[in-house]
Amino acid sequence: MGKSIAHNTVWMTVASVGQKIISFAYFTILARNIGAENTGKYFFALSFTTIFVVLVDLGLNNVLIREGAREKSKLQTYLSSVLFAKIFLGGLSYLAVFSVINLMGYPIETKHLVYLSGLTMLFDSLHLSIYGVLRALGNLKYEALAITASQFLTLILGTTFLYLGLPLIFLILAFTIPSFLNVCYAGAVLYRNFQIKLTPHWDKGALKFFARIAVPFALAAVFARVYSYADSILLSKLAGDVAVGWYSIPYKITYAFQFIPLALVAALYPKFSEYFASDKQKLALVYEQGIKYLLLVVMPIAVGIGILAKPIILSLYTPEYLNSILPLQVLLAGLVFSYISFPIGAFLNACNRQATQTAIVFFVMILNIALNFFLIPRYGVVGAAVSALAGNFVLTAWGYIIVPRIITISHWFLFKSLGQILLAASVMGAVVYLVNISFGYIIAILVGAIIYITTLFAFRALTVAQVKEGLLLIKK
């Protein structure tokens, strides 16, 4: 079993990193070649339908994985019931996408982009459920291969369409085709290896069972999805496509680093659950160390890229995206709080406070939307970035306040660690700034990394023992 988990973890980690790299490269190529206005239309269409995709799933996939892993003999029944539900919900969701985009009064080109992106949304939801069955069976290899292959095919198709000078909608088609092929591939793997068919079927008992369990998952997913993408939608409506294009660059850059806290939380969550039931002292220790590890990682990212934002934007993109620099720096500040919110949210869920976590996310969603309505008309793209920063801060601070009601944590340890790490990052930032002036940002990044690690040891923010603990956690 341990070997299987290790193999699956390696497959998914490598695939996730590969997918992020290819995705970032593809988006950079697009942004450089199609300009801020078209980038804004493209990013808006994907963001708009991404909000609605959660209505297709409504937590069903999480329940399918969990319950399927417990009773593998019922996987065919469970999958058939979920497919039936998703086809029905998918039809309703697509109708909602069609209706809302028309009510919002967007031009015909934007509507067509959304229509095709909505179709991609349906295919994505279907293949996620198929891979959910494979997860329940303990096999993530096929999903990992498909993640990378699908993104690579998008890169090939998209760059080909760009080279041929085809209309913008073909860049959305570059997602639709791989998504459809992913459904075919996943279905073939499932049938060939496990004799499970893609046959939608109405099963009242199974669907009622799933619906009852899926409610908290669905609410949390809806709130989180709206919170994550409302800024892009409101920015499009209140400031226009060019503004969305400017905002999409810092959004993509910061989003590219999200796999790090996700990977750490995947290791921490089972320990949180175990120690909550058996050992509160170990629970507090793991929580504190998790926060510190993420601060160690995110602080140099936020400080270093923040200082080098201008040369990075100008070299990777074009001067047309100069207005992306300040929003990038603001979002990087928000990235620090975003990183810390991951273990806090996982902690609350693991300690039977999922209702509290859902309520916090709901409040932050409302706050974020309100701030966007207030700030975007006044400050444009910077206003959207400030709204995201404020949302991440409240999400983290509120969760942090709740945690001491469950366990006793050492605030002194956490604030001392934060101070040491901030000091090391500040020294690194000063060096990065000076080296960039003379030698360019690539050399500055390399020198900055060496200075940061050296300074961490010098200020006792990091010790050899802690490095060993971190490596052991990564290994696990």
Secondary structure by P-SEA (a helix, b strand, c coil): caaaaaaaaaaaaaaaaaaaaaaaaaaaaaaacccaaaaaaaaaaaaaaaaaccccccaaaaaaaaaaaacccaaaaaaaaaaaaaaaaaaaaaaaaaaaaaaacccaaaaaaaaaaaaaaaaaaaaaaaaaaaaaaccaaaaaaaaaaaaaaaaaaaaaaaaacccaaaaaaaaaaaaaaaaaaaaaaaaaccccccbbbbbaaaaaaaaaaaaaaaaaaaaaaaaacaaaaaaaacccaaaaaaaaaaaaaaaccaaaaaaaaaaaaaaaaaaaaccaaaaaaaaaaaaaaaaacaaaaaaaaaaaaaaaaaaacccccccaaaaaaaaaaaaaaaaaaaaaaaaaaaacaaaaaaaaaaaaaaaaaaaaaccccccaaaaaaaaaaaaaaaaaaaaaaaccccccccaaaaaaaaaaaaaaaaaaaaaaaaaaacccaaaaaaaaaaaaaaaaaaaccccaaaaaaaaaaaac
